[in-house]
Amino acid sequence: LGYRLVDGQDTYIEPFLTRYFGQMGLEKSQFEEMLASGNYDVITPSPSDINHHDFGGKASLTTSDPAKRFEIMSIPQLGYNNVERVSLKKHFLRRMFRINADVRDRACHRLASQGLDDEYMALS
């Protein structure tokens, strides 16, 4: 995946995830040590569990109801207590998508040059 034929020669191209994002999760050795120790707690809710918890069992996994969107939530296993739902989602998006510093700084500079210098997140 990291190689491309350029002018008839194999040329290494840094993979997309490595180029733009930082390490997510544990290093492989840390993960193996955790499994070997047996000292871990994994939370794996099913989609229906999430649907029931977040939306009271409604068929949709999204809602436009402001009272529901900004509801106060807690995830005690992770140490999050009484956090607004939208703030919690923003926090986890930031944790999952750790953009490399040089890429982030270039993007922020470009946004600032267009007048977007406050908190800004765009997803597509």
N, C-alpha and C positions, 0 to 999 in steps of 0.2 A: 504493500500500500504506500510505502514511502519512496518508491522509485518511479521515475518517469523517463521515457525514451525521448531525449533531446538531441537533435542533430545526429541521430544514429547511435548515441551512447546512453547507457543507463546513468541517470543523474538522481542523486538522493534529494528528495523533497521532504522537508520536515512534516510529519503527520499533522493534520488539522487540529486535533485535540491538544497535542503537545505545543503547537505553535501559538494557540490562543488561550488555553486554559491551564491552570495549575493542577497539581495532584488532588484527586478527590478520593477520600477514604484513606484507609490504611495502606502502608507499603505491604507487599506480599509477605515478607518475613514477619511483620507485626501481626498480620491476619492469621498466619499459620500458628504463631505463638499463642494468640488468643484462643484459637480453636483447640490447641493441644492442652491449654490450661483448664479449659471448661468454664472459664470465668467470663461469661458474657450473657447478655439478656437481649434477645432479638424480638422486636415487635413487628408482626406481620399480619396486619388486618387485611381482610378480603375486600374487594370493591363494594360488596353489599354492606360490610361493617362500616366502611367509610361513608357510604350513602346514608345509612341509618343514623350514624353519629352526627354527620354534618347537616343533613337535610331532612331528618325525620322520616326516612324511608321513601321520599318522593322519587319519582323515576329519573329526574334530572340531577346531574352532578354539578350544575351551576345554578345560581339564583341571582336575580336582580333586586331582591328585597334588601334594602339598606339595613334593616334591623338584623337580618341574618348575616349579611356580608360583614358587618362590623361587630358581630357578637363577641363577647368575651369568652375565651377558651383557656383550657389548661391541658398541658401534657406533663404530668408530674414525673413520669419516668425520665424525662429529659430536662427537668428543672424549670419548665415554663409554666407559670401559674398566673392566671388572670391577665392574659394577653389578648389584645384585640386581634380578631381573625386575620384582617388584612396585614397588620404588622407582623404577625407570625409567618404568613406566607412570604412577605418581603424578606424576612430574616432567613428563611430556608432557601429561597432563591439565591440570595447572596452567598450562603454557605455552599450550595451545590455548584454554582457557576463562579468559580474563582478565576477571574480573567487575569492573565499575566500582566504584571505591572506596566511594562512598556506599551503593551496593546491598550490597556486601560487609560494610560496617560495620554496617548495619541488621540484616542476616541474622545476623552474629556476635553482636550484642547480644541478639537474640531467642533464639538458641541458648544463650548464656551464662545467660540468665534461666531456662532450663530445666535448668541444670546441665551443659550440653555446652560446656565451655570449653577442652577439649583439642583436638588435631588431629581434624578431622571432615570427611568428604566423603560426600555422599549423591547418588546418581545414580538416575534412574528412566527 
